[in-house]
Amino acid sequence: MNLTEACSNILSQLAYLVEQIREDDFVKPAETLSHSTIGQHLRHTLEFFMCFEHGFDEGLINYDKRAHDKLIESDKYLALATIERISDFVNNVCDKSLKLEVGYDLKNESFVTIDTTATRELVYNIEHAVHHMAIMKIGIKEIAPYIQLAPDFGIAASTIRYKENSVTTSN
């Protein structure tokens, strides 16, 4: 599976989650998520892709400059439309050199700029999405147990391979 397919699979899983979840559950705070919502975690995940998309055209990515768009986290239909748009971008992304701005100073907004590539940022977004999907799965079990998630939802490919290898080796 190539990176585009892996990313498309993740975005499809997110879309399927959003299609299934009731609107009130999309915005319901989950105790197990420190009272954040599925919508907030989804918005956060999508905004990283959006920063990548925006930065791709400019040649400069900064994940700290997210919009924190309350509409995406509260309107599941807007979230679905956003997933669709991101899917289109991912399916057409080509590798090229980019710059990444990162800032870890807590007192002021100063950034360090490093070299990266579109492929590396696609990998980063895949890993980031899987991480937040694992968190979302915890909240889904609490507030929306009716949702049917894919067996690999929120599980890294390396973990799946390890578990499959462990089963094969123990037999």
C-alpha positions as CSV (number, residue, x, y, z in Angstrom):
1,M,0.0,0.0,0.0
2,N,1.4,3.4,-0.9
3,L,1.2,6.5,1.2
4,T,-1.7,8.0,-0.7
5,E,-3.7,4.8,-0.3
6,A,-2.9,4.6,3.4
7,C,-4.0,8.2,3.9
8,S,-7.2,7.7,1.8
9,N,-8.0,4.7,4.0
10,I,-7.7,6.7,7.1
11,L,-9.8,9.6,5.7
12,S,-12.4,7.0,4.6
13,Q,-12.5,5.6,8.1
14,L,-13.0,9.1,9.5
15,A,-15.8,9.8,7.1
16,Y,-17.5,6.5,8.0
17,L,-17.3,7.5,11.7
18,V,-18.8,10.9,11.0
19,E,-21.6,9.4,8.8
20,Q,-22.6,7.1,11.7
21,I,-22.4,9.4,14.7
22,R,-25.5,11.2,15.8
23,E,-25.2,15.0,15.7
24,D,-25.7,15.3,19.5
25,D,-23.0,12.7,20.1
26,F,-20.6,14.5,17.8
27,V,-20.5,17.4,20.2
28,K,-21.1,15.6,23.4
29,P,-18.1,16.0,25.9
30,A,-16.7,12.6,26.9
31,E,-15.4,12.2,30.4
32,T,-12.8,9.7,29.2
33,L,-11.5,12.5,26.8
34,S,-11.1,15.1,29.6
35,H,-14.5,16.5,28.5
36,S,-13.4,17.1,24.9
37,T,-15.6,15.9,22.0
38,I,-15.3,13.6,19.1
39,G,-15.9,16.6,16.9
40,Q,-13.0,18.5,18.6
41,H,-10.5,15.6,18.0
42,L,-11.7,15.2,14.4
43,R,-11.4,19.0,13.8
44,H,-7.8,18.9,15.3
45,T,-6.9,16.0,13.0
46,L,-8.4,17.6,9.9
47,E,-6.7,21.0,10.6
48,F,-3.3,19.4,10.5
49,F,-4.2,18.1,7.0
50,M,-5.5,21.6,6.1
51,C,-2.2,23.2,7.3
52,F,-0.4,20.7,5.1
53,E,-2.6,21.5,2.1
54,H,-2.3,25.3,2.6
55,G,1.4,25.1,3.2
56,F,1.9,22.8,0.2
57,D,1.0,25.6,-2.2
58,E,3.1,28.2,-0.4
59,G,6.0,25.8,0.2
60,L,5.9,26.5,4.0
61,I,4.0,24.5,6.5
62,N,3.2,25.5,10.1
63,Y,0.9,23.3,12.1
64,D,0.7,25.8,14.9
65,K,-1.2,28.2,12.7
66,R,-4.4,26.2,12.7
67,A,-7.8,27.9,12.5
68,H,-9.4,26.0,15.5
69,D,-12.6,26.2,13.4
70,K,-15.5,25.7,15.8
71,L,-17.8,24.9,12.9
72,I,-15.9,21.9,11.8
73,E,-16.0,20.4,15.3
74,S,-19.7,21.2,15.7
75,D,-21.2,20.5,12.3
76,K,-20.7,16.9,11.1
77,Y,-21.8,17.7,7.6
78,L,-19.1,20.4,7.3
79,A,-16.6,17.9,8.7
80,L,-17.6,15.4,6.0
81,A,-17.2,18.0,3.3
82,T,-13.8,18.9,4.7
83,I,-12.7,15.2,4.7
84,E,-13.8,15.0,1.1
85,R,-11.8,18.1,0.1
86,I,-8.7,16.8,2.0
87,S,-9.1,13.4,0.2
88,D,-9.0,15.2,-3.1
89,F,-5.8,17.1,-2.1
90,V,-4.1,13.9,-0.8
91,N,-5.0,12.0,-4.0
92,N,-3.3,14.7,-6.1
93,V,-0.3,15.5,-3.9
94,C,3.1,15.1,-5.5
95,D,6.4,15.0,-3.7
96,K,8.3,18.3,-3.5
97,S,10.7,20.1,-1.2
98,L,9.0,22.2,1.5
99,K,9.9,24.1,4.6
100,L,8.4,23.4,8.0
101,E,8.1,26.1,10.7
102,V,8.1,24.8,14.3
103,G,7.9,26.8,17.5
104,Y,8.4,25.5,21.0
105,D,9.0,28.8,22.9
106,L,6.2,29.2,25.4
107,K,6.7,32.9,25.8
108,N,6.7,34.2,22.2
109,E,5.9,33.1,18.8
110,S,9.3,32.4,17.3
111,F,9.8,29.7,14.8
112,V,12.6,27.5,13.6
113,T,12.4,26.6,9.9
114,I,13.6,23.2,8.7
115,D,13.7,21.4,5.4
116,T,11.1,18.7,4.7
117,T,9.2,17.2,1.8
118,A,5.6,16.6,0.9
119,T,6.0,12.9,1.4
120,R,7.4,13.3,4.9
121,E,4.5,15.6,5.8
122,L,2.0,13.1,4.4
123,V,3.6,10.5,6.7
124,Y,3.4,12.9,9.6
125,N,-0.3,13.5,9.0
126,I,-1.0,9.8,8.7
127,E,0.7,9.1,12.1
128,H,-1.0,12.1,13.7
129,A,-4.4,11.0,12.4
130,V,-3.9,7.4,13.7
131,H,-3.0,8.7,17.1
132,H,-6.1,10.9,17.3
133,M,-8.3,8.1,16.0
134,A,-7.1,5.9,18.9
135,I,-8.1,8.7,21.2
136,M,-11.5,9.1,19.5
137,K,-12.1,5.4,19.8
138,I,-11.9,5.7,23.6
139,G,-14.6,8.5,23.5
140,I,-16.7,6.6,21.0
141,K,-16.9,3.6,23.3
142,E,-18.2,5.9,26.0
143,I,-20.7,8.1,24.2
144,A,-21.5,6.4,20.9
145,P,-21.1,2.6,21.4
146,Y,-23.5,2.0,18.5
147,I,-20.8,3.1,16.0
148,Q,-19.1,0.3,14.1
149,L,-15.5,1.1,13.6
150,A,-13.1,-0.7,11.3
151,P,-11.0,-3.3,13.2
152,D,-7.8,-1.3,12.4
153,F,-9.3,2.1,13.4
154,G,-6.7,4.0,15.3
155,I,-4.1,1.2,15.2
156,A,-0.7,1.8,13.6
157,A,0.1,-0.5,10.7
158,S,3.3,-1.7,12.5
159,T,1.1,-2.7,15.5
160,I,-1.2,-4.7,13.3
161,R,1.8,-6.4,11.6
162,Y,3.3,-7.2,15.0
163,K,0.1,-8.7,16.4
164,E,-0.4,-10.8,13.2
165,N,3.2,-12.0,13.4
166,S,2.8,-12.9,17.1
167,V,-0.3,-15.0,16.3
168,T,1.5,-16.7,13.4
169,T,4.6,-17.4,15.5
170,S,2.8,-18.8,18.5
171,N,0.9,-21.3,16.4
